[in-house]
Amino acid sequence: MDPTLLIGDIVERDDKEIKKPVDFSDEPFTATPTGFPKHRRRWRPTKKPEAGATSSPGNELEKPASFDEVEKQRIDAENRQRINDMSPEEIAQAQEDIMKGLNPALIQRLLRRANIDQEPLNDAPKRGNEKTPSGSEPSEKLKEKEKEKVTEKKQAAATRTPNPRSKPIDDLPPPRIPPDLFPITDQPERTHFPVPPALPDLDPSDPNFLETLHKKYFPDLPADPSKMAWMAPVPTPDSVADKESPYYPGDDLAVSALRFDFLGRFLSPRVSRKIASTKGLHHHGLAPEAAGYTVAELAHLARSAVPAQRCMAFQTLGRILFRLGNGDWGKTKDDPIAMGVWSAVKEGRVLDSLTEAAMEEGGHRGSRAYATEALWLFEKGGWREQHQGR
């Protein structure tokens, strides 16, 4: 774009064209120590109109009306227009509906207020012994009018039918008495409300204890016998449920099902049934009537989040490993109990759990101490040296 198109010619103007020259006579220059002009106000207060002077309407702006005032005027104009469009019959019907819908006491107060507002001030009676402007007492005609108005209001209130809306619904009598209504002292034997079927009381020794428990207290929930097995009662000796136990005497037992006490000693099925439950050897799920823990159960407790359970498992496993290496159940590969216990130890990764707990920094000191003791008992028993490479 050509820059000459944006810049015009420079034209010098004559001083005569200036209508009013600049006048600095009202601002005399005053020297200051700093060399800068002294600060002064640049505005001048406007002159107020003198008393008695009238201002022209064109110079003053009218104050705009607020939104509320405009809205009130609009609603008032709309209501007046609606009343003008109504016939006398419609107006009478609307008044009657309003009188029926309002409380009679409220109507009397509104009428009394309207009568007071409509009375002329000159005809209003004076209080006490005050005189009227003419110097005479209130006329008898005004008193008679007041008495007539009061009498008319009393008659209208007496003849007016009570409005059912003005009274609470609970206090009104029922329009029709129900046929099946009976006094509270005369209750029938059976009501129309459904009654749940009666179930027998729970008996812990009942073989169907879990089923009865579910029907009585949790009929709407799905049944899961596996989650409720721990609540089942201990089967009675030589019963069908007792013979199905994995630790029943006389049956061929797997080596992995063998149980041990806290000292690492083997407990036979007959001996485990004679131990009282107060010894703390019955806290397991399988074979609840038999005392003692299997190697698999101890390996599971060795990884528990509860320090007390880990300490108990580490201590018991260490004593079992010591008896295993000491030859309490045999030392050769031909001894089934010894080899079965060692297989259960390897399958449960007992040595890995003990080593990890013994080398862990921080944490529960008791668990680390019992794990270190269990590893020392394993080395003390000598099973690793006897079966190196197996």
C-alpha positions in Angstrom: 0.0 0.0 0.0 1.3 3.4 -1.0 2.1 5.5 2.2 1.3 8.7 0.4 -2.3 7.8 0.4 -2.3 7.9 4.2 -0.5 11.2 4.7 -2.1 14.5 3.4 -0.7 17.9 2.7 0.4 20.1 5.6 -1.6 23.3 5.6 -0.7 26.3 7.7 -3.6 28.2 9.4 -3.9 31.9 10.0 -4.1 33.1 13.6 -7.3 34.9 12.7 -9.1 31.6 12.3 -8.6 30.9 16.1 -11.9 32.0 17.7 -10.6 32.3 21.2 -6.9 32.6 22.1 -5.5 30.7 25.1 -5.4 32.9 28.2 -3.0 32.1 31.0 -3.7 35.2 33.0 -5.6 33.3 35.7 -2.8 30.9 36.2 0.3 33.0 37.2 3.5 31.1 37.3 5.1 30.7 40.7 8.6 29.5 41.1 9.2 26.5 43.5 12.4 25.1 45.0 12.0 21.9 43.1 11.5 23.6 39.7 8.1 21.9 39.2 4.8 23.8 39.2 2.9 23.7 42.4 0.0 21.3 42.6 -3.4 22.9 42.5 -6.9 21.6 41.9 -8.1 21.8 38.3 -11.8 21.7 38.9 -14.2 24.3 40.0 -17.4 23.7 42.0 -20.6 24.3 40.2 -22.7 27.2 41.3 -25.9 26.3 43.1 -29.1 28.0 41.9 -30.1 31.0 44.0 -33.0 30.9 46.3 -36.3 31.6 44.5 -34.8 30.8 41.1 -36.7 28.3 39.0 -35.0 25.7 36.9 -36.2 24.9 33.5 -37.6 21.4 32.9 -35.2 20.9 30.0 -32.1 21.2 32.2 -33.1 18.6 34.8 -33.5 14.9 33.9 -36.5 13.1 35.3 -35.8 10.3 37.8 -36.5 6.9 36.1 -39.1 4.7 37.7 -37.8 1.5 39.4 -38.7 -2.0 38.1 -41.1 -2.6 41.1 -43.0 0.6 40.4 -43.4 -0.3 36.7 -44.5 -3.8 37.5 -47.0 -2.6 40.0 -48.5 -0.2 37.5 -48.6 -2.9 34.9 -50.4 -5.4 37.2 -52.8 -2.6 38.4 -53.7 -1.7 34.8 -54.2 -5.4 33.9 -56.5 -6.0 36.9 -58.5 -2.9 36.1 -58.9 -4.0 32.5 -60.0 -7.5 33.5 -62.6 -6.0 35.8 -63.9 -3.7 33.1 -64.3 -6.7 30.8 -66.4 -8.6 33.3 -70.2 -8.5 33.4 -72.0 -7.7 36.7 -73.0 -11.3 37.1 -69.4 -12.5 36.8 -68.3 -9.8 39.3 -70.9 -11.0 41.8 -69.9 -14.7 41.3 -66.2 -13.8 41.9 -67.1 -11.9 45.1 -69.1 -14.9 46.3 -66.2 -17.3 45.6 -63.8 -15.1 47.5 -66.1 -14.8 50.5 -66.6 -18.6 50.6 -62.8 -19.3 50.4 -61.6 -16.9 53.1 -61.8 -17.3 56.9 -64.9 -15.5 58.3 -62.8 -13.7 60.9 -60.4 -12.4 58.2 -63.4 -11.1 56.2 -64.8 -9.2 59.2 -61.4 -7.6 59.8 -61.1 -6.6 56.2 -64.7 -5.2 56.1 -64.1 -3.3 59.3 -60.9 -1.8 57.9 -62.7 -0.9 54.6 -65.5 0.9 56.6 -63.0 2.9 58.6 -61.2 4.0 55.4 -64.4 5.0 53.7 -65.8 7.1 56.5 -65.3 10.9 55.9 -63.0 12.7 58.4 -65.5 15.4 59.1 -68.2 13.0 60.2 -65.9 10.8 62.4 -66.7 11.1 66.1 -64.2 12.8 68.3 -62.5 11.0 71.2 -63.3 11.9 74.8 -64.7 15.3 75.4 -63.3 16.9 72.3 -65.7 19.3 70.5 -66.5 19.3 66.8 -65.4 22.2 64.7 -68.8 23.8 65.2 -68.5 23.4 68.9 -71.2 20.8 69.4 -71.2 17.1 70.5 -71.2 14.3 67.8 -74.6 14.0 66.3 -77.0 11.2 67.2 -77.3 10.2 63.6 -73.7 9.1 63.5 -74.2 7.0 66.6 -77.2 5.4 65.1 -75.4 4.5 61.9 -72.6 2.9 63.8 -75.0 0.8 65.8 -76.8 -0.3 62.6 -73.5 -1.3 61.0 -72.5 -3.4 64.0 -75.9 -5.1 64.1 -75.7 -5.9 60.4 -72.2 -7.5 60.8 -73.4 -9.6 63.7 -76.4 -10.9 61.8 -74.3 -11.6 58.7 -71.8 -13.6 60.8 -74.7 -15.6 62.5 -76.4 -16.4 59.2 -73.2 -17.3 57.3 -72.6 -21.0 56.8 -69.3 -22.2 58.2 -66.6 -22.8 55.7 -65.3 -26.4 55.9 -61.8 -25.2 54.8 -61.4 -23.1 57.9 -61.4 -26.2 60.1 -58.7 -28.8 60.1 -59.6 -32.0 58.2 -58.6 -34.2 61.2 -61.3 -32.5 63.4 -64.1 -33.1 60.9 -66.2 -36.2 61.4 -66.0 -38.8 58.6 -68.8 -38.5 56.0 -69.6 -42.2 56.3 -68.6 -44.6 59.2 -66.7 -47.6 57.8 -68.6 -50.9 58.3 -65.6 -52.7 59.7 -64.9 -50.1 62.4 -64.7 -51.5 65.9 -63.7 -50.0 69.2 -60.1 -50.4 70.5 -61.3 -52.6 73.4 -63.0 -55.1 71.1 -60.2 -56.4 68.8 -60.9 -59.4 66.6 -58.9 -62.5 66.9 -57.4 -62.1 63.4 -56.9 -59.0 61.4 -56.5 -58.6 57.6 -52.7 -58.1 57.9 -50.7 -61.2 56.7 -48.9 -63.2 59.3 -45.5 -64.8 58.5 -45.4 -68.6 59.0 -44.2 -69.6 62.4 -40.8 -71.3 62.4 -39.4 -73.5 65.2 -36.8 -72.1 67.6 -33.2 -72.6 66.6 -31.4 -75.6 68.0 -27.6 -75.6 67.5 -27.6 -79.4 67.7 -30.1 -79.7 64.9 -28.6 -81.2 61.7 -30.6 -78.6 59.7 -29.5 -75.7 61.8 -28.1 -73.6 58.9 -31.1 -74.2 56.8 -33.5 -73.2 59.6 -31.4 -70.1 60.4 -31.5 -68.9 56.8 -35.3 -69.4 56.5 -36.0 -67.6 59.8 -33.7 -64.6 59.6 -32.6 -64.3 55.9 -35.4 -65.6 53.7 -34.9 -63.1 50.9 -31.1 -63.6 50.6 -29.5 -66.3 48.5 -28.1 -69.2 50.5 -24.4 -70.0 50.3 -23.6 -73.1 52.5 -19.9 -72.6 52.0 -19.9 -69.2 53.7 -22.0 -70.5 56.6 -20.0 -73.8 57.2 -18.0 -72.3 60.1 -21.3 -71.8 62.0 -22.3 -75.5 61.6 -22.4 -77.4 64.9 -19.7 -80.0 65.7 -21.1 -83.4 64.5 -21.9 -85.9 67.2 -19.5 -88.9 67.6 -20.0 -91.7 65.1 -22.8 -89.8 63.2 -23.0 -89.6 59.4 -21.4 -86.2 59.4 -18.7 -87.3 61.8 -17.8 -90.3 59.5 -17.4 -87.9 56.6 -14.7 -85.9 58.5 -11.3 -86.0 56.8 -9.7 -86.9 60.3 -12.0 -89.7 61.3 -10.2 -92.6 63.2 -9.8 -95.8 61.4 -9.7 -94.4 57.8 -6.7 -94.2 55.6 -5.3 -90.7 56.1 -3.2 -88.7 53.7 0.1 -87.5 55.1 -0.9 -83.9 54.2 -3.9 -84.2 56.6 -1.7 -85.0 59.7 -2.1 -82.6 62.5 0.4 -81.3 65.1 0.2 -79.4 68.4 2.1 -76.2 69.3 5.2 -78.2 70.3 5.4 -79.8 66.9 4.2 -83.3 68.1 2.1 -85.5 65.9 -1.5 -85.9 67.0 -3.4 -89.0 65.9 -7.1 -88.8 65.1 -8.1 -90.6 68.4 -5.8 -88.3 70.5 -6.9 -85.1 68.8 -10.6 -85.9 69.6 -9.8 -86.1 73.3 -8.1 -82.7 73.6 -10.4 -80.0 75.0 -11.3 -77.0 72.8 -9.9 -74.6 75.4 -6.3 -75.5 74.4 -6.5 -73.3 71.3 -6.0 -76.1 68.8 -9.5 -76.0 67.2 -9.2 -72.7 65.3 -9.5 -74.1 61.8 -12.1 -74.9 59.2 -11.6 -78.6 58.2 -12.4 -81.3 60.8 -13.6 -78.9 63.5 -13.9 -81.8 66.0 -10.2 -82.6 65.7 -7.5 -80.6 67.5 -4.2 -79.5 65.9 -3.0 -77.8 62.7 -1.7 -79.3 59.4 1.4 -78.0 57.8 -0.7 -76.4 55.0 -2.7 -74.5 57.6 0.4 -73.3 59.4 1.9 -72.2 56.1 -1.2 -70.1 55.4 -1.1 -68.5 58.9 2.6 -67.7 58.3 1.5 -65.1 55.7 -1.3 -63.7 57.9 -1.6 -59.9 58.4 -2.1 -60.5 62.1 1.3 -60.6 64.0 0.0 -63.0 66.6 -1.0 -65.5 64.0 2.4 -65.2 62.3 4.3 -65.7 65.5 2.3 -68.8 66.4 2.8 -70.3 62.9 6.6 -69.5 62.9 7.1 -71.1 66.3 5.1 -74.3 65.5 6.8 -74.7 62.1 10.3 -74.4 63.6 9.6 -77.1 66.0 8.1 -79.4 63.3 11.2 -78.9 61.2 13.4 -79.7 64.1 11.6 -83.0 64.8 11.7 -83.8 61.1 15.5 -83.4 61.0 15.9 -85.2 64.3 14.3 -88.3 62.9 11.1 -88.5 65.0 9.2 -89.8 61.9 12.1 -91.4 60.1 15.2 -90.3 58.3 15.3 -92.1 55.0 13.3 -91.7 51.9 11.4 -94.9 52.7 9.7 -93.3 55.7 6.3 -92.1 54.3 5.5 -89.7 57.2 8.8 -87.9 57.1 8.8 -87.6 53.3 5.1 -86.5 53.4 5.8 -83.7 55.9 8.8 -82.5 53.9 6.6 -82.5 50.7 4.0 -80.4 52.5 6.8 -78.0 53.7 8.1 -77.5 50.1 4.6 -77.2 48.7 3.6 -74.5 51.2 7.0 -72.7 50.6 7.6 -72.6 54.4 11.3 -71.9 54.2 10.7 -69.0 51.8 8.2 -67.4 54.2 10.6 -67.9 57.2 13.6 -66.4 55.3 11.6 -63.4 54.1 10.3 -62.6 57.6 13.7 -63.1 59.2 15.4 -60.7 56.8 12.7 -58.0 56.8 13.9 -54.6 58.1 11.5 -53.0 60.5 8.0 -54.3 61.0 7.0 -56.6 63.9 10.1 -57.6 65.9 8.4 -60.6 67.4 7.6 -62.1 64.0 11.2 -61.6 62.9 12.5 -63.2 66.1 10.3 -66.3 65.8 11.2 -66.7 62.1 14.9 -66.5 62.9 14.4 -69.1 65.6 12.5 -71.4 63.2 15.4 -71.3 60.7 17.9 -72.0 63.4 15.9 -75.1 64.6 15.7 -76.3 61.0 19.5 -76.1 60.7 19.9 -77.6 64.2 17.8 -80.6 63.2 20.1 -81.4 60.2 17.5 -82.3 57.6 19.2 -80.2 55.0 22.6 -82.0 55.5 21.0 -85.4 55.4 19.0 -84.8 52.2 21.2 -82.4 50.3 20.1 -82.1 46.7 16.8 -83.9 47.2 
